[in-house]
């Protein structure tokens, strides 16, 4: 085998990368285990321990802190961990009206309204729809008349064409989404979510946010949907505030009786200072403050001494003054706007102290305190600022409305900076504020840039800025300047963000899902190992070794890429293992054929790999195409499944083909006997001669009967059982302490849901139900979610229950999912047709394969409609079902391609391009029978894997796995009885023509 050394090298490199990626999870688990042992069940004590370890180096040799290690561990999805998934929609309609100055023109507002209606119905580009609608309602009227106003004058001229206006609006829409993303991310960070996942959904005005561990729906809704408030404030210098802090410390010491917790001594270099200057006079010297040690209690061994210090210095126990060691060796206050620093866990304590009546009375009315939005780099230390309130009404010196534009830029030395542009009114105020801040050349002061009461930056003003164009410089990265630029633009012409969809999983369901998923995974894996070892003897153990390597690679690559592991993702891993088995079975069956022809083991292995490779490559390429389409059109769990599938395909090819080949050659070189069967399996599937082609019309009739029955049940049931993903609404999974009657629940809930009858179905067991309602689904008010949940609680009053999870999908999201599903199936069929035609050079093969794909989709849907309500679990059609449908299509293509490859191989041996009549019938029957062992073995293997997941995998994926189970059966049946035999009929039609 050529390239053996290269394969070994790649395997070693992959193993090192995967081991490194997985090591972070092991290290994090070790620290958390130590925390549990230390706390002995006290959750507060355990959290305090982990907080204290956040900046400690816990990874040996490499030296990563616990905080850094935690960020790199296996990222579990909400279904495994519990938490909240929110889809935020940026209102582009509000943005367009705001950019035009909220005109009263009837046609303009009608165009805005019509565009929103079309977007809700499944339209894609709001701006294009709006422009088209406006031109239809107001032919000959220029959009520039509305948008070329004073604020947009630098970007849009009065004579601009409608095309120019459209480009301007597209740019502003993208900018609004970017700004919203930055603001939402900062709010999530401030909420304290561990490992949040945020993604902009490309090509749309939506942002997907996953927050593991979060359950407070109402608080999150207010946090995410509140309008951004950008402010500019003058700030006090630390020398002005230090005496007040000393006075507060003494007041607290005299007032407090309870001990305050000691803080760990923390050493951190202060953040680099930033500067603010007029663009034409931008300063080049960086005013970076000197580093120094944070003042604190220090490391005291005596508990009694620490307790005494806490009594005498309660404020300084949780707040450190910014000090450094001067040239005279004495500690001095570090000049600047930072008045104090605290660990994240201590900021709440500082806030509580500052709110105490005795302390609040001592703080002047012209001062209020605000924290930095982010901790110092590589730490959990936040900075405290003292904001100067100079107006009588308590409003800021300048608001976000003063900003006309902002952009990330570079100064003359190539360092990142932010350029900020003011409106004409803002420029006048800005000149006055900056003049006051820069008045004393020996004590230039700062201005704080604040959003949502958090300080994003507090640059020092270098000079009076009269032109309204300013540069903000400092120790910035490009990412920093982009974020700050977005923050500055956040207050300009806001586009409200609303929750368009949400999914909440309770911690109970999350824990159960982890348990069920792991159990199903382990059992399925053991089933495969046992089967391969029993059926293929020693060769089976080689396959098992390749399987273990494949599993290690798949999980390691997923972790290294930062992919989120969900239950569908676990299902994807198990199915990936099935693909690896499929490749091995293809190879082993070809090897057994060569052995039957009298070849020695070495030659048989060589020929077996050679003849199996075309089928392996073709079948895996078709599945990879499906995985890519699934990723492109899916979202959330479906994308997780697709990611796992695509990575698994590549890993399986490498492990099952390359690594197993190296192992076989190593065994042969060491003169170790290699067996591919045993006494029980040696003659299995020999001399098969089923007449698939001759009975094809019987199969057509069977399929037709099932599909017609499905259509009949479709009309009888009033359509498919669509989940909330496809029709919009709210779904609640509710667990009761005892069995409940769904009809009774429905009658109780109908009056509280405004006489709108909800859908109530059992979910897995009699004591658990799924309640779906469209009550208030189109209401955009922030309080609506609580109104609906209060109505639900009112209807369920008198029962003992728990809302385990909830999901909300607005009609616009639902329409997008429906369209995405339709295009996913359609495009996948198109790609399959093109690939088959190119590979096999016969359109009949391509069309036969596509007909089989549509046949399979209709068969699965028919079984769903026929069995819905009969089986004891939900057969609801949602996003997961689309993943199942596409996977079923992949199975069919895999099976069909293997048969097509055998036909092509046989034709090549005969030296003919094609056969006709009875000769073709015999050829196709031969191909089907010669691959039947591989088809049945692979199908049974995957079927048993899916059956194990179905039994042990839990209710949350039972419907999804059921679709795969029946799809596996249908796919096998279709590849044998439909897709290949139909080539005969297509070929006959072509010959007649």
NORDAZI-V260774 format. One line per field, one symbol per residue. ss: DSSP state (@ for helix, = for strand, . for the rest). psi: psi as a letter, one per 30 degrees, with the letter a starting at -180 (. if undefined). burial: + if it has 24 or more other C-alpha atoms within 12 Angstrom, else -. A space follows every 10 residues. Layout:
ss = ???
psi = ???
burial = ???
//
This chain:
ss = ...@@@@@@@ @@@@@@@@@@ @@@@@@@@@@ @@@@@@@@@. ..@@@@@@@@ @@@...=... ....=@@@@@ @...==.@@@ @.======== .@@@@@@@@. .....@@@@@ @@@@@@@@@@ .....@@@@@ @@@@@@@... ...@@@@... .......... .@@@@@@@@@ @@@@@@@@@@ @@@@@@@@@@ @.....==== =....===== ==....@@@@ @@@@@....= =====..@@@ @@@@@@@@@@ @@@@@..... ......=... ....====@@ @......... ..=....... ..@@@@@@@@ @@.......= ..===..... ===....=== ===@@@@@@@ @@@@@.@@@@ ......==== ==........ ========.. .......==@ @@======== .....===== ==.@@@@@@@ @@@@@@@... .....===== =..======= =.......== ===....@@@ @@@@@@@@@@ ......==== =====.@@@@ @@@@@@@@@@ @@@@@@@@@@ @@@@@@@@@@ @@@@@@@@@@ @@@@@@@@@@ ...==.@@@@ @@@@@@@@@@ @@@@@@@@@@ @@@@@@.... @@@@@@@@@@ @@@@@@@@@@ @@@@@@@@@@ @@@...@@@@ @@@@@@@@@@ @@@@@@@@@@ @@@@@@@@@. .......... .......... .....@@@@@ @@@@@@@@@@ @@@@@@.... .=.@@@@.== ======.... .@@@@@@@@@ @@......== ==.....=== ===....... ...@@@@@@@ @@@@@..... =========. @@@@@@@@@@ @@@@@@@@@@ @@@@@@@@@@ ..@@@@@@@@ @@@@@@@@@@ @@@@@@@... ......=.@@ @@@@@@@@@@ @@@@@@@@@@ @@@@@@@@@@ ......@@@@ @@@@@@@@@@ .@@@@@@@@@ @@@@@@@@@@ @@..@@@@@@ @@@@@@@@@@ @@@@@@@@@. @@@@@@@@@@ @@.
psi = kkgeeeeeee eeeeeeeeee effeeeeeee eeeeeeeefh fjeeeeeeee effegkjfjk eegkleeeee fglkjkleff flakkkjkkk jfeeeeeefg gilgkeeeee eeeeeeeeef gglejeeeee eeeeeeeikf kkfffefiae fgeffjlfgk leeeeeeeee eeeeeeeeee eeeeeeeeef fgkkhljkkk jkglhlkkkk jkfkfieeee eeeffkkkjk lkklllleff feeeeeeeee eeefekekkk kklkkkkkkl lklllklkef hkkfkkiklk llkkkafljk fkeeeeeeee efieefffkk kjlljlfgfk klkkkafkfl klleffeeee eeeffkeeee ffklfgklkk llfllkkgah kkkkkjkjjf lfgglleklf ffkelkkkak afggkklkkk klleeeeeee eeeeeeegej ffikllkkjk khgkjelikk kflkjffgkl kjlailleee eeeeeeeeff fkikjkkljf klkkklfeee eeeeeeeeee eeeeeeeeee eeeeegbeee eeeeeeeeee eeeeeeeeef fgkkjleeee eeeeeeeeee eeeeeeeeee eeeeefggll eeeeeeeeee ffeeeeeeee eeeeeeeeee eefalbeeee eeeeeeeeee eeeeefdeee eeeeeeeeeg hkkjkgaafe fegkgkhkhk ieefgeeeee eeeeeeeeee eefeeefhal iklfefflak kkjkklflkl keeeeeeefe efhhgjklkj kkielfgklk kkkgjgfgkf kefeeeeeee eeeefgkflj lkjellkkjl eeeeeeeeee eeeeeeeeee eeeeeeeeef gkfeeeeeee eeeeeeeeee eeeeeefkfe lglkhkjaee eeeeeeeeee eeeeeeeeee eeeeeeeeef glelllbeee eeeeeeeeef geeeeeeeee eeeeeeeeee efflffgeee eeeeefeeee eeeeeefdee efeeeeeeee ee.
burial = +--------- +--++-++++ +++++-++-- ++--+----- -------+++ ++++++-++- ---+++++++ ++++++++++ ++++++++++ ++++++++++ -------+++ ++++++-+++ ++++++++++ +++++----- -++++++++- ++---+---+ -+--++-+++ -+++++++++ ++++++++++ +-+-++++++ +--+++++++ +++++-++-+ ++++++++++ ++++++++++ ++-+++++++ +++------+ ++++++++++ +++++++++- -+++-++-++ -++++++--- -----+--++ ++++++++++ ++++------ --++++++++ +++++++-++ --++----+- -++---++++ ++++++--++ +++++++++- -----+++++ +++++++++- +----+++++ +++--++-++ +-++++++-- ---+++++++ ++++++++++ ++++++++++ ++++++---+ ++++++++++ ++++++++++ ++++++++++ ++++-+++-+ +++++-+++- ++++++++++ ++++++++++ ++++++++++ -+++++++++ ++++++++++ ++++++++++ +++++----- ++-+++++++ ++++++++++ ++++++++++ ++++++++++ ++++++++++ ++++++++++ +++++----- ---++++--- ---------+ -++--+--++ --+--++--+ +-++-----+ ++++++++++ ++++++---+ -+--++-+++ -++----+++ +++++-++++ ++++++++-- -+-++--++- +++-++---- -+++++++++ ++++++++++ ++-+++++++ ++++++--++ -+-+++++++ ++++++++++ ++++++++-- --++++++++ ++++++++++ ++++++++++ ++++++---- ---++----+ ++++++++++ ++++++++++ ++++++++++ ++++++++++ ++++++++++ ++++++++++ +++++++--- ---
//
